[in-house]
């Protein structure tokens, strides 16, 4: 039997795409390989949001080229966001001729056919679609988690933040039909999945392209009614589209978890405008207050970028002050780097690297201090946690997740996996909590 191996870079959307790729390959008769050295096809699912991710892909392709010299029959396929860029396809054709297949984000479903063509024609195939012609439903997926699952509710993005390549590689927003989403989640629940995360570049825009008037809040109501589903999560939420209706809906639905990932990106109105984020610092802070008033105990996480072109010391100070004021539970922090084809790449006043590094270190230090303080506040509480499996860092402990998306490690048994259990929080760290199981009398 032939074997496949998938290497994934990037976000949850890419992870979910890899589940789709794995499902299609297994339908084609492939088995999962333990590593690339035992595979007949290696699929590299790429990300282009950061330059570092691109550099890692090129390094990986070089190593795979050496592997192919030892295993001439090996098929190397490259997909994902990085492949969708025109200049990348040209570079692969010139420098990596041993890469057999290059496909994009819009034609993942064509991979089995592309494999057949490569085996027949024995030549490199680069097949990139400029946009997703239609949403293909009913494709097989191999789920990589036994308790939690991701479900795409839409594809693409219409926001065009000036630093972001996503609209150019993922295309315009296209929403799935509500019934298709409901059917997929019902099937997952029947298979034992308890915790569903709804995915979209901007889930709050869901339904704007549908004729029936269903929006994201309406969709949450429908999903909340699914029998035996325990928890609903979603990401990512764009602040400018987090309307009052959505705040109210989230606050009253018992299965929607009290965790909202709300990327702010910057705390300066000057920088937010240059980023084309569509909101102000004041609007964001007001939205945070609305959410916290409506959803007691909500956990807020965010994305923050430093070193955007033209960012002054005063702009950075505004960002630091916003972080102190909001007190996020955690934050993904990034240094701005140029993405070819985005407006920000051509902006003047690019920030020197040494200033970017100095600023990111200050931001990380502040956020770590806040995260530690917030986690310490959980000590002494008894929280309902969904047990996911053995801890990734200590096989002798079990790992569970709170409704607010915090990881709790505790001493437990394998038969607890998939169950909601009460855990008393006994300790805290930067990235996790420690707990003990409280037997129910």
C-alpha positions as CSV (number, residue, x, y, z in Angstrom):
1,X,0.0,0.0,0.0
2,X,1.2,3.5,-0.8
3,X,1.7,5.9,2.1
4,X,1.3,9.7,2.5
5,X,2.7,12.3,4.9
6,X,1.4,15.9,5.3
7,X,3.5,18.7,6.7
8,X,1.4,21.7,7.7
9,X,2.4,25.3,8.3
10,X,0.2,28.1,9.5
11,X,-3.2,28.6,11.1
12,X,-6.2,26.5,12.0
13,X,-7.6,27.0,8.5
14,X,-4.5,25.2,7.1
15,X,-4.8,22.5,9.7
16,X,-8.4,21.9,8.7
17,X,-7.3,21.9,5.0
18,X,-4.8,19.2,5.9
19,X,-7.6,17.1,7.3
20,X,-9.3,17.4,4.0
21,X,-6.2,16.4,2.1
22,X,-5.7,13.4,4.4
23,X,-9.3,12.3,3.8
24,X,-8.9,12.5,0.0
25,X,-5.7,10.6,0.0
26,X,-7.1,7.8,2.2
27,X,-10.1,7.6,-0.1
28,X,-7.6,7.1,-2.9
29,X,-6.1,4.2,-1.1
30,X,-3.1,5.8,0.7
31,X,-2.2,5.0,4.3
32,X,-0.7,7.4,6.8
33,X,3.1,7.3,7.1
34,X,4.9,7.9,10.3
35,X,7.3,10.3,8.6
36,X,8.4,11.6,5.2
37,X,11.1,8.9,4.9
38,X,8.5,6.2,4.7
39,X,6.0,8.1,2.4
40,X,5.2,7.7,-1.3
41,X,3.8,11.2,-1.4
42,X,4.6,14.2,0.8
43,X,2.2,17.1,0.8
44,X,3.5,20.4,2.1
45,X,0.6,22.7,3.1
46,X,2.1,26.1,3.2
47,X,1.5,29.5,4.9
48,X,2.6,32.9,3.6
49,X,1.4,35.2,6.4
50,X,5.0,35.5,7.7
51,X,8.3,35.5,5.9
52,X,9.7,33.0,8.4
53,X,7.1,30.5,7.3
54,X,8.1,30.9,3.6
55,X,11.8,30.4,4.5
56,X,11.0,27.3,6.4
57,X,9.1,25.9,3.4
58,X,12.0,26.5,1.0
59,X,14.4,24.9,3.4
60,X,12.0,21.9,3.7
61,X,11.7,21.6,-0.1
62,X,15.5,21.5,-0.4
63,X,15.6,18.5,2.1
64,X,12.8,16.8,0.3
65,X,14.8,17.1,-2.9
66,X,17.6,15.2,-1.4
67,X,15.2,12.6,-0.2
68,X,13.8,12.2,-3.7
69,X,17.3,11.3,-5.0
70,X,17.1,8.3,-2.7
71,X,13.5,7.6,-3.4
72,X,12.9,8.5,-7.1
73,X,9.3,7.4,-7.0
74,X,8.4,9.9,-4.2
75,X,5.8,12.5,-5.2
76,X,6.3,15.9,-3.7
77,X,3.2,18.2,-3.7
78,X,2.9,21.7,-2.4
79,X,-0.3,23.5,-1.6
80,X,-1.7,26.2,0.6
81,X,-1.6,30.0,0.7
82,X,2.1,30.3,-0.3
83,X,1.4,28.3,-3.5
84,X,-1.4,30.7,-4.4
85,X,1.0,33.6,-5.0
86,X,2.0,34.0,-8.7
87,X,5.7,34.6,-8.0
88,X,6.0,31.5,-5.9
89,X,4.8,29.3,-8.7
90,X,7.4,30.8,-11.0
91,X,10.1,30.2,-8.4
92,X,9.1,26.6,-7.9
93,X,9.2,26.0,-11.6
94,X,12.7,27.5,-11.9
95,X,14.4,26.3,-8.7
96,X,12.5,23.3,-7.5
97,X,11.7,21.3,-10.6
98,X,11.6,18.1,-8.6
99,X,8.4,19.3,-6.9
100,X,5.8,17.3,-8.8
101,X,2.6,19.2,-8.0
102,X,1.8,22.8,-7.0
103,X,-1.9,23.5,-6.2
104,X,-3.6,26.4,-4.5
105,X,-6.2,27.1,-1.9
106,X,-9.1,27.1,-4.3
107,X,-8.6,23.6,-5.9
108,X,-7.6,21.4,-3.0
109,X,-10.3,19.0,-4.1
110,X,-8.4,18.4,-7.4
111,X,-5.4,16.9,-5.7
112,X,-6.3,13.2,-6.4
113,X,-6.7,14.1,-10.1
114,X,-3.4,15.9,-10.1
115,X,-1.7,12.9,-8.6
116,X,-3.1,10.7,-11.4
117,X,-1.8,13.2,-14.0
118,X,1.7,13.3,-12.5
119,X,1.9,9.5,-12.5
120,X,0.7,9.4,-16.1
121,X,2.7,12.3,-17.6
122,X,5.8,12.1,-15.5
123,X,6.2,15.9,-15.5
124,X,5.7,18.8,-13.1
125,X,2.1,20.2,-12.8
126,X,1.4,23.7,-11.5
127,X,-2.4,24.2,-11.3
128,X,-3.5,27.4,-9.5
129,X,-7.0,28.7,-9.7
130,X,-7.5,32.5,-9.3
131,X,-10.6,32.0,-7.1
132,X,-12.9,29.4,-5.7
133,X,-15.5,28.8,-8.3
134,X,-17.9,27.1,-5.8
135,X,-17.9,25.5,-2.4
136,X,-17.5,21.8,-2.8
137,X,-19.5,19.9,-0.2
138,X,-19.3,16.3,0.9
139,X,-15.5,15.8,0.7
140,X,-14.0,13.3,3.1
141,X,-11.9,14.6,6.0
142,X,-9.6,12.7,8.3
143,X,-10.1,14.3,11.7
144,X,-6.9,14.5,13.8
145,X,-8.6,15.1,17.2
146,X,-11.0,12.8,19.0
147,X,-12.8,15.4,21.2
148,X,-12.5,18.7,19.3
149,X,-13.1,19.4,15.7
150,X,-12.9,22.4,13.3
151,X,-15.7,23.3,10.9
152,X,-15.3,25.9,8.2
153,X,-18.4,28.1,7.9
154,X,-17.0,30.4,5.2
155,X,-13.9,30.9,3.0
156,X,-12.0,34.0,2.0
157,X,-11.9,37.6,3.3
158,X,-13.1,41.0,2.0
159,X,-11.3,43.3,4.5
160,X,-8.0,44.0,2.8
161,X,-6.0,45.1,5.8
162,X,-3.0,46.8,4.2
163,X,-0.5,44.3,5.8
164,X,-2.4,41.1,5.0
165,X,-1.9,38.7,2.1
166,X,-4.9,36.5,3.0
167,X,-7.6,38.2,0.7
168,X,-5.2,37.7,-2.3
169,X,-4.6,34.0,-1.6
170,X,-7.9,32.9,-0.1
171,X,-10.2,35.0,-2.3
172,X,-13.4,36.8,-1.6
173,X,-15.8,35.8,1.2
174,X,-18.1,32.8,0.4
175,X,-20.4,31.4,3.1
176,X,-21.5,27.8,3.3
177,X,-25.2,27.1,3.5
178,X,-26.4,26.8,7.1
179,X,-27.9,23.3,6.5
180,X,-24.5,22.0,5.2
181,X,-22.8,23.3,8.4
182,X,-25.5,21.8,10.6
183,X,-25.2,18.4,8.9
184,X,-21.5,18.3,9.3
185,X,-21.6,19.2,13.0
186,X,-24.4,16.7,13.6
187,X,-22.2,14.0,12.0
188,X,-19.3,14.9,14.1
189,X,-21.4,14.8,17.3
190,X,-22.6,11.4,16.4
191,X,-18.9,10.3,16.1
192,X,-18.2,11.5,19.6
193,X,-16.9,15.0,19.1
194,X,-17.9,17.4,21.9
195,X,-16.2,20.7,21.2
196,X,-16.6,22.4,17.8
197,X,-14.7,25.4,16.6
198,X,-16.3,27.4,13.7
199,X,-13.6,28.7,11.3
200,X,-13.5,31.7,9.0
201,X,-11.1,34.6,8.3
202,X,-13.9,36.8,9.7
203,X,-16.7,34.7,11.1
204,X,-18.7,37.8,11.9
205,X,-19.1,38.4,8.2
206,X,-20.9,35.0,7.8
207,X,-24.0,35.2,5.7
208,X,-23.5,38.5,4.0
209,X,-23.4,36.8,0.6
210,X,-26.4,34.5,1.3
211,X,-29.9,35.3,0.1
212,X,-31.8,34.0,3.1
213,X,-30.6,36.7,5.5
214,X,-29.0,34.3,8.0
215,X,-26.1,36.0,9.8
216,X,-23.5,34.6,12.2
217,X,-25.7,35.2,15.3
218,X,-28.5,33.3,13.6
219,X,-26.1,30.4,12.7
220,X,-25.0,30.2,16.4
221,X,-28.6,29.8,17.5
222,X,-29.1,26.9,15.0
223,X,-25.9,25.2,16.1
224,X,-26.7,25.7,19.8
225,X,-29.8,23.5,19.3
226,X,-27.8,20.5,18.1
227,X,-28.4,17.6,20.5
228,X,-25.5,16.2,22.5
229,X,-23.1,19.0,21.4
230,X,-21.3,20.4,24.4
231,X,-19.3,23.4,23.4
232,X,-19.2,25.9,20.5
233,X,-16.2,28.1,19.8
234,X,-15.4,30.4,16.8
235,X,-12.5,32.3,15.3
236,X,-11.6,34.7,14.1
237,X,-13.9,37.7,15.0
238,X,-13.2,41.0,13.4
239,X,-13.9,43.9,15.9
240,X,-15.6,46.1,13.3
241,X,-18.3,43.4,12.7
242,X,-19.0,42.4,16.3
243,X,-22.5,43.9,16.4
244,X,-24.8,44.3,19.4
245,X,-27.0,41.4,18.1
246,X,-24.0,39.1,18.2
247,X,-23.0,40.2,21.7
248,X,-26.5,39.5,23.0
249,X,-26.7,36.2,21.2
250,X,-23.4,35.0,22.5
251,X,-24.4,36.0,26.1
252,X,-27.6,33.9,26.1
253,X,-26.5,30.6,24.3
254,X,-25.5,28.0,26.8
255,X,-23.1,26.1,24.5
256,X,-21.2,29.1,23.2
257,X,-18.0,29.2,25.3
258,X,-16.9,32.3,27.2
259,X,-13.8,32.9,25.0
260,X,-13.5,35.5,22.3
261,X,-10.5,35.9,20.1
262,X,-10.7,39.6,19.1
263,X,-7.6,40.8,17.2
264,X,-6.8,44.4,17.9
265,X,-3.5,44.6,16.0
266,X,-2.6,48.0,17.4
267,X,-3.7,50.5,20.0
268,X,-3.0,53.7,18.0
269,X,-5.7,55.3,15.8
270,X,-3.0,56.5,13.5
271,X,-1.8,52.9,12.9
272,X,-5.2,51.4,12.8
273,X,-6.2,53.7,10.0
274,X,-3.0,52.9,8.1
275,X,-3.8,49.2,8.6
276,X,-7.3,49.8,7.2
277,X,-8.8,48.0,10.2
278,X,-12.1,49.9,10.1
279,X,-12.4,50.8,13.8
280,X,-10.8,53.1,16.3
281,X,-9.1,52.5,19.6
282,X,-12.2,54.0,21.4
283,X,-14.5,51.7,19.5
284,X,-12.5,48.6,20.4
285,X,-12.4,49.6,24.1
286,X,-16.1,50.2,24.1
287,X,-16.7,46.8,22.5
288,X,-14.6,45.1,25.2
289,X,-16.8,46.7,27.9
290,X,-20.0,45.6,26.1
291,X,-18.7,42.0,25.9
292,X,-17.6,41.9,29.5
293,X,-20.8,43.3,30.7
294,X,-22.9,40.8,28.7
295,X,-20.6,37.8,29.2
296,X,-19.3,37.6,32.8
297,X,-16.0,35.9,33.2
298,X,-15.3,36.0,29.4
299,X,-11.7,35.3,28.4
300,X,-10.4,37.8,25.7
301,X,-7.4,36.9,23.6
302,X,-6.0,38.9,20.7
303,X,-3.4,39.5,18.0
304,X,-1.0,42.4,18.2
305,X,1.6,43.6,15.6
306,X,4.5,45.9,16.3
307,X,6.7,47.8,13.9
308,X,4.1,48.6,11.3
309,X,5.4,51.3,8.8
310,X,5.2,54.7,10.4
311,X,4.7,53.4,14.0
312,X,6.1,56.1,16.3
313,X,7.1,55.7,20.0
314,X,3.8,57.4,20.8
315,X,1.9,54.9,18.7
316,X,3.6,52.0,20.4
317,X,2.9,53.6,23.8
318,X,-0.8,53.6,22.8
319,X,-0.7,49.9,22.1
320,X,1.0,49.2,25.5
321,X,-1.6,51.3,27.3
322,X,-4.4,49.4,25.6
323,X,-3.0,46.1,26.6
324,X,-2.7,47.3,30.2
325,X,-6.3,48.5,30.1
326,X,-7.9,45.4,28.5
327,X,-5.7,42.8,30.3
328,X,-6.0,40.0,27.6
329,X,-5.6,36.5,28.9
330,X,-3.1,35.9,26.1
331,X,-1.9,37.5,22.9
332,X,-0.3,36.3,19.7
333,X,2.4,39.0,19.2
334,X,4.2,39.6,15.9
335,X,6.8,41.8,14.3
336,X,5.6,43.4,11.0
337,X,7.3,42.1,7.9
338,X,6.7,42.9,4.3
339,X,4.4,40.7,2.3
340,X,4.8,41.1,-1.5
341,X,1.6,42.4,-3.1
342,X,0.2,44.2,-0.1
343,X,-0.1,48.0,0.2
344,X,2.0,48.2,3.4
345,X,5.0,46.7,1.6
346,X,5.3,49.9,-0.4
347,X,4.8,52.3,2.5
348,X,7.5,54.7,3.5
349,X,8.8,54.9,7.1
350,X,9.6,51.2,7.4
351,X,10.7,50.6,11.0
352,X,14.3,49.4,11.6
353,X,14.6,45.8,12.8
354,X,16.3,46.8,16.0
355,X,13.4,49.0,17.0
356,X,10.9,46.2,16.2
357,X,12.8,43.8,18.4
358,X,13.0,46.2,21.3
359,X,9.3,46.8,21.1
360,X,8.2,43.2,20.7
361,X,10.3,42.3,23.8
362,X,8.6,45.0,25.8
363,X,5.1,43.9,24.6
364,X,5.8,40.2,25.3
365,X,7.1,41.0,28.8
366,X,4.0,43.0,29.6
367,X,1.6,40.4,28.2
368,X,3.3,37.6,30.1
369,X,3.0,39.5,33.3
370,X,-0.8,40.0,32.7
371,X,-1.3,36.3,31.6
372,X,0.4,35.1,34.7
373,X,-1.7,37.4,36.9
374,X,-4.9,36.3,35.2
375,X,-4.1,32.6,35.5
376,X,-3.3,33.0,39.2
377,X,-6.8,34.3,39.7
378,X,-8.2,30.9,38.7
379,X,-6.5,29.2,41.6
380,X,-9.1,27.9,44.1
381,X,-12.0,27.8,41.6
382,X,-13.7,24.6,40.5
383,X,-14.2,24.7,36.7
384,X,-16.0,22.4,34.3
385,X,-13.4,21.0,32.0
386,X,-13.5,18.8,28.9
387,X,-10.8,16.1,29.1
388,X,-8.9,15.9,25.8
389,X,-6.3,13.2,26.5
390,X,-2.8,12.9,27.9
391,X,-0.8,16.0,28.4
392,X,1.6,16.9,25.6
393,X,4.3,17.7,28.1
394,X,3.8,15.0,30.7
395,X,2.5,11.6,29.7
396,X,1.6,10.9,33.4
397,X,-0.9,13.7,33.5
398,X,-4.2,14.3,31.6
399,X,-5.1,17.5,29.8
400,X,-8.4,19.2,29.9
401,X,-9.8,22.5,28.6
402,X,-12.0,25.1,30.3
403,X,-14.9,26.9,28.6
404,X,-12.5,29.9,28.6
405,X,-10.0,27.9,26.5
406,X,-7.4,27.4,29.3
407,X,-5.5,24.2,29.5
408,X,-5.6,22.3,32.8
409,X,-3.3,19.4,33.6
410,X,-4.3,17.0,36.3
411,X,-3.9,13.4,37.5
412,X,-6.7,11.4,35.9
413,X,-7.5,8.2,33.9
414,X,-7.7,7.5,30.2
415,X,-11.4,6.7,30.4
416,X,-12.1,10.4,31.3
417,X,-11.3,11.5,27.7
418,X,-14.4,13.1,26.2
419,X,-16.1,13.7,29.5
420,X,-16.9,17.0,31.3
421,X,-15.4,16.8,34.7
422,X,-15.1,19.3,37.6
423,X,-11.5,20.3,38.4
424,X,-10.3,22.4,41.3
425,X,-7.5,24.7,40.2
426,X,-4.5,24.2,42.4
427,X,-1.8,26.0,40.5
428,X,-1.1,28.2,37.5
429,X,1.7,29.0,35.0
430,X,2.0,31.1,31.9
431,X,0.4,28.7,29.4
432,X,-1.6,26.3,31.6
433,X,-3.4,25.7,34.9
434,X,-2.9,22.8,37.3
435,X,-5.9,21.0,38.8
436,X,-7.3,18.1,40.8
437,X,-10.3,16.0,40.0
438,X,-13.3,16.5,42.3
439,X,-15.4,13.3,42.3
440,X,-19.1,13.9,42.0
441,X,-21.0,12.5,45.0
